[in-house]
Amino acid sequence: MSKETPRYHSSKVRVAYELGRKHFNYGNAGSANPYPRSDPCHNAWARGWIARYNEVVTLMGKRGPHEKAEGEHKWRAMQQGYDAYAKGVNLDDNPYPKGNLLRQPWSQGWVQRRTIENGHGYKGMKTNTTD
């Protein structure tokens, strides 16, 4: 089976597929699909997100124990940021100092929770912050 990008009947659907891949790279959840379920782009976006997810998981499986542990720490920091928003913590109160590898995942979790609770979805939002 080839790893080629699927062929789509319209450029709109093709763009949705690529957008799904980009949203995964930004750290957005698979449930962040900006297209309504009735739109053909909804499935294309989801396929793009899942394709990128599978690529990353495959790469992670080839990493050593040190890199896997680092990924787990980032996941925990993201979850802490997600929970911090629910507790009323401000984004500026990130507990990780600038330059720390866990600062960005914490912020991503915080922004993700804020977006979900405000009902805005992820359309047009880039959650990977830079310090």
Number of C-alpha atoms within 10 A of each C-alpha: 3 5 6 6 11 11 9 12 7 9 10 12 19 18 16 24 25 19 19 29 21 17 24 20 17 15 16 24 13 16 11 20 23 18 16 10 10 8 10 13 22 18 19 24 27 23 19 25 27 17 19 18 17 12 10 13 11 11 10 14 10 10 10 9 11 8 12 14 11 13 14 11 15 18 16 16 24 24 19 18 28 21 16 20 19 12 9 8 13 11 16 7 10 18 15 15 12 12 10 10 14 21 21 24 25 26 28 24 26 26 24 24 18 17 16 13 12 8 9 13 17 19 11 9 14 15 21 15 12 9 8
